[in-house]
Amino acid sequence: HVDACLGGLVIQFMQKAGLEQPVIDFRLPGVTSISADIHKWGGSPKGASVVLYRGAWLRQYQTFAYADYPGGLYVTASVSGSKPGYVITAAWATLLITGKKQFAENVRAVITAAKAFQMAVESLPLVHIVGRPAVTTVAFSSNVLDVYSIKAKMDSKGWILNPCQFPPAVHLGLTLEHTKPGAMAQCIRDLHETIEELAKELGFESAEAAQQAYVSGKLRVQQKHRNLVYGSTQSIPDRKIIEQVLRKYIDKYYVNPDGAATTA
């Protein structure tokens, strides 16, 4: 299965945008199914997603059928039973209105911005790229700075970075907002400024000085993570404990303000 929910509608337009397109589809012999969210890069209202199968013989396994239901014969094509028709209609209309040409132009603009951001991160001291960015998401980390403090400071400057773990990192998911005139240049300036601020908090005159200290071996210990969620949970080896905490977190949504649990 290929989880293409985030980049599926980007990759498929890369060739039309004149870019090198990674092969992730049924041209690969081992691919049997592909998922893609239309409500992400498709631009439709949230709740619209598709799953594609190599053949109809695979689709039967997602269908749930119950012949002895007292209310009559029951069959549904997915986990959810009833589905909002307006979401499907809106997704279809969005795809038609946008069109292939506009999708290709959007993809070209965003991937260009992503490459610019990647090159900026590679040129900055104290941070490094994680993985191999191929589409519209760029992840990076640091061996010296608290990467979650980078996120916090960038958030305060109006940029949204998402936290990652194993290794501790953050990623920027680029959208058309980042392609507006001057937006990416400002984002890069703010990231540079953030790195300088954190280096000075460590007692260095500049980020470059901190980088030199790290390279020479004078600075060996990574700054402890200030983020109480991601900074602490990664250090707990028994991941079942974290899963229990996450379930308790969701369970809190089903508690009334007066503290009484709901019966529904």
QUICORDA-V89145 format. One record per run of one state. SS is the DSSP state (~ for helix, > for strand, _ for the rest). FROM is the first residue (numbers start at 1). LEN is the number of residues. If there is no record, write none. Layout:
# QUICORDA-V89145
SS/FROM/LEN, SS/FROM/LEN
This chain:
# QUICORDA-V89145
_/1/1, >/2/2, _/4/4, ~/8/4, _/12/21, >/33/5, _/38/11, >/49/5, _/54/2, ~/56/7, _/63/1, >/64/3, _/67/7, >/74/3, _/77/8, ~/85/39, _/124/4, >/128/3, _/131/6, >/137/5, _/142/5, ~/147/10, _/157/5, >/162/3, _/165/4, >/169/5, _/174/2, ~/176/4, _/180/3, ~/183/19, _/202/5, ~/207/9, _/216/14, ~/230/4, _/234/5, ~/239/16, >/255/1, _/256/5, >/261/1, _/262/3
